[in-house]
Amino acid sequence: MSRRSSGKPVCGKRLGLTQAAVAEAMGITRRAVIYYEQGARLIPKVVTLACKALEAERTA
């Protein structure tokens, strides 16, 4: 099930990354990151999982 964001960063702010850096790391466009953060589009489960993996990688 996908979830709708309510203006929260996809995961970059917690890691100190820009939207462009998050997009590049996850293989999506910066525009997609913006849509998810604004709540304009549902965040696909695969993006949520990629974010968790990115956070784990960066904090390990």
Backbone torsions as a table, in degrees:
resi	resn	phi	psi	omega
1	MET	NA	135.3	179.0
2	SER	-85.6	160.2	178.2
3	ARG	-126.3	150.8	179.6
4	ARG	-97.2	134.3	178.6
5	SER	-82.1	154.8	177.3
6	SER	-122.2	52.6	178.4
7	GLY	85.8	10.6	179.9
8	LYS	-89.6	147.3	175.7
9	PRO	-62.3	146.9	179.1
10	VAL	-61.0	-51.3	171.6
11	CYS	-171.7	-4.9	-174.4
12	GLY	-66.0	-40.3	-176.4
13	LYS	-62.5	-39.0	179.2
14	ARG	-63.9	-27.1	-177.6
15	LEU	-102.7	-2.4	-178.5
16	GLY	73.4	30.2	-179.3
17	LEU	-106.3	150.3	174.8
18	THR	-79.0	166.6	176.1
19	GLN	-59.2	-39.5	-179.8
20	ALA	-64.4	-40.5	179.8
21	ALA	-67.6	-40.1	177.2
22	VAL	-63.4	-45.7	-179.8
23	ALA	-60.3	-45.4	-179.7
24	GLU	-64.5	-43.3	-179.3
25	ALA	-63.9	-32.0	-177.8
26	MET	-97.5	-5.5	179.1
27	GLY	74.0	30.8	176.9
28	ILE	-124.4	172.0	180.0
29	THR	-83.1	156.5	176.2
30	ARG	-62.0	-36.8	179.3
31	ARG	-60.9	-38.6	177.7
32	ALA	-62.7	-42.7	178.1
33	VAL	-59.3	-43.5	179.4
34	ILE	-62.4	-45.5	178.0
35	TYR	-57.5	-45.1	-179.1
36	TYR	-64.2	-42.9	-178.7
37	GLU	-67.0	-33.4	179.9
38	GLN	-81.5	-10.8	-177.9
39	GLY	81.7	11.2	-178.8
40	ALA	-75.7	-24.3	179.9
41	ARG	-133.9	152.1	174.7
42	LEU	-69.4	143.0	177.3
43	ILE	-86.4	115.6	179.2
44	PRO	-63.5	148.6	-179.1
45	LYS	-57.2	-36.8	-179.3
46	VAL	-63.4	-34.2	177.6
47	VAL	-71.0	-40.5	176.8
48	THR	-60.8	-43.8	179.1
49	LEU	-67.0	-39.8	177.6
50	ALA	-63.3	-36.8	177.8
51	CYS	-64.4	-44.5	178.6
52	LYS	-62.5	-39.8	178.8
53	ALA	-66.7	-41.0	178.4
54	LEU	-63.2	-43.1	178.1
55	GLU	-62.3	-43.3	179.9
56	ALA	-63.6	-41.5	-180.0
57	GLU	-65.1	-42.1	-177.3
58	ARG	-74.6	-27.7	-177.8
59	THR	-96.8	-5.3	-178.3
60	ALA	-79.1	NA	NA
